[in-house]
Protein backbone atom coordinates (compact mmCIF):
# COMPACT_ATOMS: atom_id res chain seq x y z
CA UNK A 1 0.00 0.00 0.00
CA UNK A 2 2.69 2.53 0.95
CA UNK A 3 5.03 1.51 -1.85
CA UNK A 4 2.72 3.16 -4.35
CA UNK A 5 3.10 6.45 -2.45
CA UNK A 6 6.86 6.60 -2.98
CA UNK A 7 9.31 6.61 -0.12
CA UNK A 8 8.09 6.83 3.44
CA UNK A 9 9.61 6.86 6.88
CA UNK A 10 8.40 6.25 10.40
CA UNK A 11 7.15 9.40 12.08
CA UNK A 12 7.60 9.98 15.82
CA UNK A 13 4.26 10.53 17.54
CA UNK A 14 2.95 11.08 21.05
CA UNK A 15 -0.20 9.37 22.30
CA UNK A 16 -2.08 11.92 24.43
CA UNK A 17 -5.36 9.96 24.49
CA UNK A 18 -5.39 9.63 28.30
CA UNK A 19 -5.37 13.42 28.60
CA UNK A 20 -8.73 13.74 26.81
CA UNK A 21 -11.26 13.07 29.56
CA UNK A 22 -14.39 10.97 28.94
CA UNK A 23 -14.99 11.61 25.24
CA UNK A 24 -17.98 9.96 23.56
CA UNK A 25 -17.51 10.17 19.80
CA UNK A 26 -20.89 9.27 18.27
CA UNK A 27 -19.39 8.20 14.94
CA UNK A 28 -16.15 7.13 13.32
CA UNK A 29 -13.55 9.92 13.08
CA UNK A 30 -10.29 10.24 11.14
CA UNK A 31 -9.15 13.86 11.28
CA UNK A 32 -6.08 16.02 11.67
CA UNK A 33 -6.26 19.29 13.58
CA UNK A 34 -3.70 22.00 13.02
CA UNK A 35 -4.99 24.44 15.67
CA UNK A 36 -6.42 24.26 19.19
CA UNK A 37 -9.47 26.24 18.00
CA UNK A 38 -10.30 23.67 15.30
CA UNK A 39 -10.02 20.75 17.74
CA UNK A 40 -12.03 22.61 20.40
CA UNK A 41 -14.74 23.41 17.84
CA UNK A 42 -14.87 19.80 16.65
CA UNK A 43 -15.24 18.46 20.19
CA UNK A 44 -18.00 20.99 20.95
CA UNK A 45 -19.93 19.95 17.83
CA UNK A 46 -19.38 16.20 18.36
CA UNK A 47 -20.42 16.26 22.03
CA UNK A 48 -22.68 19.28 22.59
CA UNK A 49 -22.92 20.26 26.24
CA UNK A 50 -20.25 17.85 27.49
CA UNK A 51 -17.19 18.27 25.28
CA UNK A 52 -13.91 17.51 27.05
CA UNK A 53 -11.19 20.15 27.31
CA UNK A 54 -8.38 19.94 24.78
CA UNK A 55 -5.19 18.64 26.40
CA UNK A 56 -2.10 20.86 26.43
CA UNK A 57 -0.71 20.46 22.90
CA UNK A 58 1.89 22.83 21.45
CA UNK A 59 0.06 23.59 18.21
CA UNK A 60 2.90 25.89 17.11
CA UNK A 61 5.06 22.76 16.73
CA UNK A 62 2.61 19.85 16.57
CA UNK A 63 -0.66 18.74 14.98
CA UNK A 64 -3.29 16.50 16.57
CA UNK A 65 -4.67 13.37 14.92
CA UNK A 66 -7.98 12.04 16.19
CA UNK A 67 -9.11 8.53 15.29
CA UNK A 68 -12.29 7.13 16.84
CA UNK A 69 -14.22 3.99 15.99
CA UNK A 70 -17.61 5.20 17.26
CA UNK A 71 -19.69 3.47 19.93
CA UNK A 72 -18.98 -0.15 20.83
CA UNK A 73 -21.03 -2.55 22.95
CA UNK A 74 -18.50 -3.52 25.65
CA UNK A 75 -15.28 -2.73 27.45
CA UNK A 76 -13.43 -5.29 25.29
CA UNK A 77 -12.80 -2.88 22.42
CA UNK A 78 -9.68 -0.72 22.03
CA UNK A 79 -7.62 0.97 19.33
CA UNK A 80 -3.86 0.69 19.05
CA UNK A 81 -1.36 2.31 16.71
CA UNK A 82 0.30 -0.09 14.27
CA UNK A 83 2.36 2.58 12.50
CA UNK A 84 2.64 6.27 11.74
CA UNK A 85 4.55 7.07 8.56
CA UNK A 86 5.24 10.19 6.57
CA UNK A 87 5.35 10.21 2.79
CA UNK A 88 6.00 13.10 0.45
CA UNK A 89 2.41 14.31 0.62
CA UNK A 90 0.70 12.76 3.63
CA UNK A 91 0.84 11.30 7.10
CA UNK A 92 -0.31 7.68 7.03
CA UNK A 93 -1.65 6.22 10.28
CA UNK A 94 -2.49 2.53 10.54
CA UNK A 95 -4.51 1.42 13.57
CA UNK A 96 -5.86 -1.91 14.69
CA UNK A 97 -9.12 -2.34 16.56
CA UNK A 98 -8.99 -4.92 19.31
CA UNK A 99 -12.27 -6.79 19.60
CA UNK A 100 -13.24 -9.08 22.47
CA UNK A 101 -13.17 -12.86 22.06
CA UNK A 102 -16.10 -15.12 22.96
CA UNK A 103 -16.05 -15.86 26.66
CA UNK A 104 -13.70 -12.99 27.46
CA UNK A 105 -14.68 -11.24 30.69
CA UNK A 106 -15.87 -7.79 29.58
CA UNK A 107 -18.53 -5.42 30.87
CA UNK A 108 -21.55 -4.94 28.64
CA UNK A 109 -21.73 -1.15 28.35
CA UNK A 110 -21.24 1.38 25.60
CA UNK A 111 -17.63 2.48 25.14
CA UNK A 112 -16.03 4.88 22.66
CA UNK A 113 -12.53 3.71 21.64
CA UNK A 114 -10.34 6.49 20.29
CA UNK A 115 -6.77 7.69 19.86
CA UNK A 116 -5.52 11.25 20.11
CA UNK A 117 -1.98 11.48 18.74
CA UNK A 118 0.32 14.41 18.11
CA UNK A 119 2.93 14.58 15.38
CA UNK A 120 5.41 17.28 14.34
CA UNK A 121 3.73 20.06 12.33
CA UNK A 122 3.99 19.31 8.62
CA UNK A 123 0.90 20.70 6.89
CA UNK A 124 0.40 17.35 5.15
CA UNK A 125 -2.96 15.67 4.79
CA UNK A 126 -3.98 12.65 6.86
CA UNK A 127 -4.55 9.17 5.55
CA UNK A 128 -5.81 6.85 8.32
CA UNK A 129 -6.62 3.17 7.87
CA UNK A 130 -7.81 0.32 10.05
CA UNK A 131 -5.64 -2.76 9.61
CA UNK A 132 -7.80 -5.72 8.59
CA UNK A 133 -10.65 -3.60 7.21
CA UNK A 134 -11.34 -2.66 3.58
C-alpha positions as CSV (number, residue, x, y, z in Angstrom):
1,X,0.0,0.0,0.0
2,X,2.7,2.5,0.9
3,X,5.0,1.5,-1.9
4,X,2.7,3.2,-4.4
5,X,3.1,6.4,-2.4
6,X,6.9,6.6,-3.0
7,X,9.3,6.6,-0.1
8,X,8.1,6.8,3.4
9,X,9.6,6.9,6.9
10,X,8.4,6.3,10.4
11,X,7.2,9.4,12.1
12,X,7.6,10.0,15.8
13,X,4.3,10.5,17.5
14,X,2.9,11.1,21.1
15,X,-0.2,9.4,22.3
16,X,-2.1,11.9,24.4
17,X,-5.4,10.0,24.5
18,X,-5.4,9.6,28.3
19,X,-5.4,13.4,28.6
20,X,-8.7,13.7,26.8
21,X,-11.3,13.1,29.6
22,X,-14.4,11.0,28.9
23,X,-15.0,11.6,25.2
24,X,-18.0,10.0,23.6
25,X,-17.5,10.2,19.8
26,X,-20.9,9.3,18.3
27,X,-19.4,8.2,14.9
28,X,-16.2,7.1,13.3
29,X,-13.6,9.9,13.1
30,X,-10.3,10.2,11.1
31,X,-9.1,13.9,11.3
32,X,-6.1,16.0,11.7
33,X,-6.3,19.3,13.6
34,X,-3.7,22.0,13.0
35,X,-5.0,24.4,15.7
36,X,-6.4,24.3,19.2
37,X,-9.5,26.2,18.0
38,X,-10.3,23.7,15.3
39,X,-10.0,20.7,17.7
40,X,-12.0,22.6,20.4
41,X,-14.7,23.4,17.8
42,X,-14.9,19.8,16.7
43,X,-15.2,18.5,20.2
44,X,-18.0,21.0,20.9
45,X,-19.9,19.9,17.8
46,X,-19.4,16.2,18.4
47,X,-20.4,16.3,22.0
48,X,-22.7,19.3,22.6
49,X,-22.9,20.3,26.2
50,X,-20.3,17.9,27.5
51,X,-17.2,18.3,25.3
52,X,-13.9,17.5,27.1
53,X,-11.2,20.1,27.3
54,X,-8.4,19.9,24.8
55,X,-5.2,18.6,26.4
56,X,-2.1,20.9,26.4
57,X,-0.7,20.5,22.9
58,X,1.9,22.8,21.4
59,X,0.1,23.6,18.2
60,X,2.9,25.9,17.1
61,X,5.1,22.8,16.7
62,X,2.6,19.9,16.6
63,X,-0.7,18.7,15.0
64,X,-3.3,16.5,16.6
65,X,-4.7,13.4,14.9
66,X,-8.0,12.0,16.2
67,X,-9.1,8.5,15.3
68,X,-12.3,7.1,16.8
69,X,-14.2,4.0,16.0
70,X,-17.6,5.2,17.3
71,X,-19.7,3.5,19.9
72,X,-19.0,-0.2,20.8
73,X,-21.0,-2.6,23.0
74,X,-18.5,-3.5,25.6
75,X,-15.3,-2.7,27.4
76,X,-13.4,-5.3,25.3
77,X,-12.8,-2.9,22.4
78,X,-9.7,-0.7,22.0
79,X,-7.6,1.0,19.3
80,X,-3.9,0.7,19.0
81,X,-1.4,2.3,16.7
82,X,0.3,-0.1,14.3
83,X,2.4,2.6,12.5
84,X,2.6,6.3,11.7
85,X,4.5,7.1,8.6
86,X,5.2,10.2,6.6
87,X,5.4,10.2,2.8
88,X,6.0,13.1,0.4
89,X,2.4,14.3,0.6
90,X,0.7,12.8,3.6
91,X,0.8,11.3,7.1
92,X,-0.3,7.7,7.0
93,X,-1.6,6.2,10.3
94,X,-2.5,2.5,10.5
95,X,-4.5,1.4,13.6
96,X,-5.9,-1.9,14.7
97,X,-9.1,-2.3,16.6
98,X,-9.0,-4.9,19.3
99,X,-12.3,-6.8,19.6
100,X,-13.2,-9.1,22.5
101,X,-13.2,-12.9,22.1
102,X,-16.1,-15.1,23.0
103,X,-16.0,-15.9,26.7
104,X,-13.7,-13.0,27.5
105,X,-14.7,-11.2,30.7
106,X,-15.9,-7.8,29.6
107,X,-18.5,-5.4,30.9
108,X,-21.5,-4.9,28.6
109,X,-21.7,-1.2,28.4
110,X,-21.2,1.4,25.6
111,X,-17.6,2.5,25.1
112,X,-16.0,4.9,22.7
113,X,-12.5,3.7,21.6
114,X,-10.3,6.5,20.3
115,X,-6.8,7.7,19.9
116,X,-5.5,11.3,20.1
117,X,-2.0,11.5,18.7
118,X,0.3,14.4,18.1
119,X,2.9,14.6,15.4
120,X,5.4,17.3,14.3
121,X,3.7,20.1,12.3
122,X,4.0,19.3,8.6
123,X,0.9,20.7,6.9
124,X,0.4,17.3,5.2
125,X,-3.0,15.7,4.8
126,X,-4.0,12.7,6.9
127,X,-4.6,9.2,5.5
128,X,-5.8,6.8,8.3
129,X,-6.6,3.2,7.9
130,X,-7.8,0.3,10.0
131,X,-5.6,-2.8,9.6
132,X,-7.8,-5.7,8.6
133,X,-10.7,-3.6,7.2
134,X,-11.3,-2.7,3.6
